[in-house]
C-alpha cells in the first residue's frame, strides 16, 4: 500500500535503506582514502590532499549531469541503479588496485584513477535522483514531505556513521595491505543498496495514486509498457566517455596542469549569464536569485573547512591523536573519527528541530541567513576548540581524543544550522523555471568548496611522519624547518626525492609553523565569513522578499 493514513509510505523506507547503503559506500571509502594514498600509494600529504579535493569536488559536480539526463531521458530509477552499479564496480576496481599496489604499482596507479573516475560518475547518477524521488512519493501538497526529508537525512547519516566504522575496522588497521578490505566492504554496501531498490521498487516506490515513480515521462504516459532496461551500447560508451573525462580532469588537477577551480568559475559565469540575461526575470525574482548566489558564496567557506574531515583532520587523527583506550587495551582506527559527524547529526537533529519550533513560538526564530551565519560560527568554534588542544604541543606529542570529538560535535551542530536550512532556502527562493539551475549553483558551491578544501589541507604542516622519514635518511628535519640547520645540496635532493617538505607553507602571507597556526587559519576564515554574513542578514531579508 502506497499511502497510509498515518506514518509514511513504505517507499520512504526503501529509499532510506537504498541511500543508507550508498552513503555507507561513499563515506566508508572516503574515510580511508587519504590513508590509502599516503600509506600505500606513498603520495605525499600535499598531493594526496589536492587529489582528495579534486575527487570530492567532482563528486559534487556530476550530479548536475546525472540529474539532467534522468529528467530528460532516463528517469530516476534507471539512473540510480546504473549509478549504483558503476560505484560498486569502482569499489571493486579499487579493491584490485589496493591488492596490487606493491606487486604492480603502475597498474595499481591506473586502477586508482579509474576507480575514482567511476565513483564520480556513478555518484552523479545516483545522488540527485534518489533525493528527488523522496518528494515524489507524496502528493503535491502533502504536509509530510518535510518530515520525509528529515527521515531521509537520517538514512544518509546512519550510512555515514556505519561506513567509516566498518570500513575502518576491516581496512584501517595500520597495515597498508588491509586497505583492500575497506574497499571491498564499501563495494558490498553499494551492491546491497542497488539490490534493495531493484527488488522493492516496483512494489513500494510508487506515488500517492500507486503509479510507479522515477520512470521516464514516456513510460509514465503509457502505463501498459513495461519498464525496460535500456542498457545499450550507446549508454555504455557514453558512460565510458564520462569516466574518461572525470579521471582525466582529476589527473590534470592532481598534476597541477589544469586547476578545477577554473571549471567552477567558467560554469558560474555561464550560469550567471543564462539567468541574468533572461529579460522575463522580474525585480523580485532577480533579488531572490541574487540572495541565492550570496548565500551560496558563504557556504563555500563552510564546506571547505568542514570537508577537512577526510583530509587534514584525518592526518591529525592518525598522527597526533592518542588512539589508545587503555581500559580495553585497544587502538581505535583513526578513520572512526569520521563516523562522529554523522553520529552527532543523528543525535542532535531532533534537538535543533525542537529548538527552532520553540523559538518560533516566541517569534524569535532566526531567519535562514542568520541560521547559516550561526552555522559558520559554530564551525569556527570547532576549530577554536581543536586549536586549544594543540596549542604549545610538540610534534611528537599525541593529544586526547576529546579534541577531535568536541570539534566534530561543534561542526555537526554547524551543519544542522546550515545544510538543511540552505537547501530548503534555495528551493523557496528559486524562480520555478530556474529551479534546477539554481540547485546546481548550490551543488557547485559544494564542489568549489572541496577544491579549496584540498588546497587548504595541502598546507598541513610537516608532522611526525615526515620527521620520521627524514630521520631514517639521517636528516634532522625539525632543525631545517626552524632554520637552525641549512641543508646541504645532497640532503635537499634526498628530501625532494622522498617528497618530504622542508619549508613551512604559507597562505596569503600567513606562515604555518605548526598545527595551532593551521587550525587558526580555519578559525579566521569561518569567523570572517560568519561575521560578514551576519552583517548582511538584514539586506538579505530584503532581497528575499518575505521568504524566511
Ligand atoms: N552529509 C550530507 C550528505 O552526504 C551532506 C554533505 C554535503 O552537502 N557536503 O548528503
Boltz pocket constraint, residues with backbone or C-beta under 6 A from the ligand:
constraints:
  - pocket:
      binder: B
      contacts: [[A, 23], [A, 156], [A, 160], [A, 303], [A, 419], [A, 446]]
      max_distance: 6.0
